[in-house]
Amino acid sequence: MEPLDTFASPTASRPMLGLTVLVVEDSLYASEALRLLCLRSGARIRRADCLKSARRHLQVYRPSVAVVDLGLPDGSGAELIVELTRGGAKLGVVAAMSGDSGAEETAREAGAQCFFAKPLTSLAAFQAEILSHMPQEYRLSGPRALPSDPIEPDPVAYKDDMAHAAELLQEASDADMLAYLGQFLRGVAHCAGDDELVDAAEALEALRGKGPPLRSELARLAGLLQQRIGQRMAI
């Protein structure tokens, strides 16, 4: 784990100053929320959007904290959590994130010290959970006021995620791709409070379990994505 920057000691308003957080998250919208949480907390942030990218980052530097989404395009984030918690040089804190509350057990079994259910918008909860697992020398002593205002990611990031999902939908030619697309959409839409798209993603998952989705169902999903990115798409 990287030592604290001696020129950047934590303060009451920025209790994570001097820490570096590796965010392993494929959604731009969820990543933007974490970027704001880290920025408001004083921590530096690096982002990887898949397991391969995260492992490449970790060959070069060792962050203080890793926040790992469990649903990634090239595998489960639980694989990386196992590597980070049971390997050689361990990090200060390894946290898991997921839009599926039932995923916490998987995260804990892999070795995650804490679990964040999406959407994560509470700055106070983020700071408290991370700092509670840091070594004592990394913690700020004494009482401090806890921030109460929620984090609100830029909606442009959500539109970018929708555009990415539209590309995946056009290329979805096998069950694995459809499975990833369903969980990606469900997680992002849940973070944004987009209940209509959450329902569509869950419907896609249910149909996938019974066999290949109907063309009409894929067209419906394409239409919902079209509404959110403001452009025509073809299936």
N, C-alpha and C positions, 0 to 999 in steps of 0.2 A: 504494500500500500504506500502511496506517495505520502511523505511527511507534510505537515502543514507548512505553508509558505510563511516564513518567519516575518515577512513584511506585510502579511495579511492575516491578522489575528481576528477571530470572531468578535462580533459586536451584538448588542441586544437586538438591533433591527436586521442584522445580517449574520445569523448564527452559524451559517455554513461557509463563511468566508475562508478561503484557503483550501477548500475541498474540491475535487474534480469528480464529476458524475458522468459515467458512461450510460447513456440511454440506448437500449436495444429495442427499437420499436419501428414497425413498418408503416404505421399511419402518421402522416404529416400533422394531422389535427391533434392526435394524442401527444405527438412529439412536441408540438407547439405549447401544449399545456404544461408539459414537463420543463420545457425551456423557460417558461415564465416562472414556474415554481422555483427553479434553480436560480434564475436571475434575481428574483425577489429575496432569495435566501442568501445570496452572495457567492454561490458555488459556480465554478466553471462547468461547462457541459460539452460533451462530445457525443455524437450520435452515430449509430450503426443501424441499418435497416434490415439486416439479416444475420444469421449465424456466421456466415463466411466473413462478412465485413467486420463483425465484432471480434472474431478471432484474429483478424488482421490488425485491428487496433491494439489488441492485447499483446501482440508480439512486440509492439513498439513502446508502450507505456502501461503503467499500472495505476488505474484510477483509485480513488478512495472509496467510491460507491458505484455499484452497478444496479440499474433498474431494468429488468428484463421482461419484455412481453412474452407470454407463453405461446402465442400463435404467430409464428413467423413463416415467411414464404418457403424457406428451405429446411424446415424442421421445427421441433418444439423448443421453446426457450428453456424448458426443464433440462435439456441436454447441456446447455451452457451453464446453467446454475450448478449442476453437478460438477462440471469442470472447475468452476470458480470456488466452490466450497470444499471440494475434496482433493484439489490439486496441491501443488507445491506452495507458491506464494498466494496467500489468501487476501481478500479485500477486507476493508473495514466493515462494509455492509453489502449484502447481496439481497435485493428486493425483487419480488415478482409482481407483475401486473396482468390483469385479464378482465375482460368484460363478462366472463363467466364466473359467477361467485363460487360455483362448484369446483373451480380449478385450484382453490387455495390448498386443498389437501395434496394435490400433485406437486404444487410449489414447495410446500413444507417438506414433503418426502424427499424432494430433490436437494434440499438444504437451504432454501431461502429463509432468511431471518425474519422477514416481514412480507406482507402481501397487501397490495393496493387494488381495490376493486374499482374498475372504471365506471363512471368518470371520476377522476381525481381532481377536485377543484378547490379543496381546502388547503391553504398554505400552512395553517397551524398544524393540521393533521400530518401533512408531509414532513414538516420540520421535526415535529415531536417524535414521529416513528423512526426516522433516519437517525436522529441524534441519540435516541434511547439505546441504540445498538452500537454506537461508536465507542472506542476506547475512552476512558475518562479524560485523558489529556486533550481530546478533541472537543470536549463539551464545554459550553459556556456556563460558568457558575453564577449563582444568584438568580433572583426572580427577573422576569421580563414580560412585557405585554405581548400577548399572542394576537397575531393578525386575524381579523374576522372576515375580511372581504374575500369573496370567491375569485378564483382565476377564470378568466374568460378568453379562450384562444381566438385567434383571428379567424373569422368565417371563411376567408380565402383559402386557408389550409384545408378546410372541409371540402370545398369545391375541387381542390387539387386531388384529394383522396377519391372523390367521385369520378373524376376524369380517369384516374388510375384504374378504378374498378370497372369503368366502361371498357377500357382497353383489355383488361383481363376477361371480361365477359365475351368480347368478340373473339378472343383466342381460346376460350374454354372448350377444350375438345376431349377431356377425359375426366374421370370421377375425382381424381386428386386435385385438379385445378378448380373444379366446382366446389369441392370441400373447402379449399383455402379461400376462395372468393366468398363463400357463405359466411365463414367465421370472420373474415376481414370486414365485410359489410356490417355484420351484426355488432362487432366491437366498435367500429367507427360511429355507426348510427346511434348506438347506445350512449357513447360519449357526448354526442351532439344533441341528444334528446329527440332524435328523429324517429318517432314511434312507427310511422308508416313504413319506413325502410327497414326497421328492425323486424317488423312482421313479415315483410317480403323476404328478408334473408332467412328467417326461421322457416318460412314456407318452402324456400328452395332446399334447405337442409332436409326437411321432412320428405319432400319428393325424391331427393337424391337417395334417401334410404330405401325407397320403394322401387327405384329403377331410374333410367334416364329422364330428366325433367322434360316436360312437354315444351314444344317450341313456343306455345302461347305464354307459358310461365316465364320463359326467358325474355320474351318480347315485353311482358309486363314489367319485369325488372329493368329492362333497358329503358322503358318509358319513364320510370321513376328516376333513374340516373340522369336521363335527358333533362327532366325538369330541374334537376339540381345543378347541372353544369351549363344549361342554356344552349345546347346545340343538338342537332339531329344525329342519331346513331342508327346503324343498321345491324340486324342479327342475321 
